[in-house]
Amino acid sequence: MDTLHLKPGKVAEELLEFNHKLLKSYTTLQKLKEVDVGQTPKEEVYREDKLRLYRYAPIGAPANTTPLLICYALVNRPYMIDLEPDRSILLRLLEQGQEVYVIDWGYPDAADRYLDLDDYINEYLNNCVDRVRELSNQDQINLLGICQGGTFSLCYTALNPEKIKNLITMVTPVDFHTPDNLLTHLAKSVDTDLAVETYGNIPGSMLNDSYNSLMPMRLGVQKNLGMPNQLENEESALSFLRMEKWIYDSPDQAGEAFRQFVKQFFQENKLIKGEALIGGLQVNLNRITHPILNIYGSFDHLVPPASSIALKDNVSSDDYEELEVRGGHIGVFVSGKAQTVVAPKIVKWLSAHD
């Protein structure tokens, strides 16, 4: 067994340096005012219950004639794609000339406990698709789904193939039972009926704790130890706090939709089996013949690459392309590569398929 040799003088020196950084962090935090996110100008073009649909105008000459609708997950807020100007894949898309619409699902409350997947996919998402089709005077639009929103987008496209021209999935789970899927291992042990009966809507804070528990060292200890470095100056502090704001800005989950999603997808893996039911309609991925761009992160611990790339063998598209990003679940959107590679790739791919 290796012995850890600690020199008292060195330990004291490091502790003094750490305390100095903590004091400096406190001073930096006192200077900060508002932690602003989602700064890109937008226009509300549709609302229904808690949902809002926003349009973002392209900057410069339009890259193509077909708008892109982004469907985000229910479990976090969509401003992850517009965290700050230097880390905004949304802004990069607009700069490339892409017209973008984004769905904001809002914050479910007690009145939404009985919303199910039929409501979210066959009603809300469908109404947003129709609104974008109406505004753009197009029979078909492009759809980009992120994480759980990607799964929703796959279900929607399989059920409504005539309304979608091109499909992009980002960090999207398809095969929920790959051996390295930590989230599924956790979800399999959840008694969803008891959870919904107990809470009604599932608290977002409880889900956050579950995600953090998957990688406690990296998401807990290491992050907190490195925090003083992140808060050393106002610019880096704001970047750090914007990310923290997003991480902990987790809406509660409508109870019935949560129950159906965990049971059908995580526990029973029905999407890849062709057995998922949305409002009584069977989702068959083989009905998807559209051009597909599938983007995933090499080090994604929430949606492992194997879970995402399973899409290729379960759709009928003969125009399928993958883009691997060397990053984690969030890095796909906020990393430097996301700004310089991912966004331009998306627009170039869409324009080639316009």
Stockholm file with secondary structure:
# STOCKHOLM 1.0

chainA/1-354         MDTLHLKPGKVAEELLEFNHKLLKSYTTLQKLKEVDVGQTPKEEVYREDKLRLYRYAPIGAPANTTPLLICYALVNRPYMIDLEPDRSILLRLLEQGQEVYVIDWGYPDAADRYLDLDDYINEYLNNCVDRVRELSNQDQINLLGICQGGTFSLCYTALNPEKIKNLITMVTPVDFHTPDNLLTHLAKSVDTDLAVETYGNIPGSMLNDSYNSLMPMRLGVQKNLGMPNQLENEESALSFLRMEKWIYDSPDQAGEAFRQFVKQFFQENKLIKGEALIGGLQVNLNRITHPILNIYGSFDHLVPPASSIALKDNVSSDDYEELEVRGGHIGVFVSGKAQTVVAPKIVKWLSAHD
#=GR chainA/1-354 SS CCCCCCCHHHHHHHHHHHHHHHHHHHHHHHHCCCCCCCCSCCEEEEEETTEEEEEECCSSSCSCSSCEEEECCSSSCGGGGGSBTTBCHHHHHHHTTCCEEEEECCCCCGGGTTCCHIIIIIIIIHHHHHHHHHHHTCSCEEEEEETHHHHHHHHHHHHCGGGEEEEEEESCCSCTTCTTCHHHHHHTTCCHHHHHHHHSSBCHHHHHHHHHHHSHIIIIIIHHHHHHHHTSSHHHHHHHHHHHHHHHCCCCBCHHHHHHHIIIIIITCHHHHTCCEETTEECCGGGCCSCEEEEEETTCSSSCHHHHHGGGGGSCCSCEEEEEESSCTTHHHHSHHIIIIIHHHHHHHHHHTC
#=GC SS_cons         CCCCCCCHHHHHHHHHHHHHHHHHHHHHHHHCCCCCCCCSCCEEEEEETTEEEEEECCSSSCSCSSCEEEECCSSSCGGGGGSBTTBCHHHHHHHTTCCEEEEECCCCCGGGTTCCHIIIIIIIIHHHHHHHHHHHTCSCEEEEEETHHHHHHHHHHHHCGGGEEEEEEESCCSCTTCTTCHHHHHHTTCCHHHHHHHHSSBCHHHHHHHHHHHSHIIIIIIHHHHHHHHTSSHHHHHHHHHHHHHHHCCCCBCHHHHHHHIIIIIITCHHHHTCCEETTEECCGGGCCSCEEEEEETTCSSSCHHHHHGGGGGSCCSCEEEEEESSCTTHHHHSHHIIIIIHHHHHHHHHHTC
//
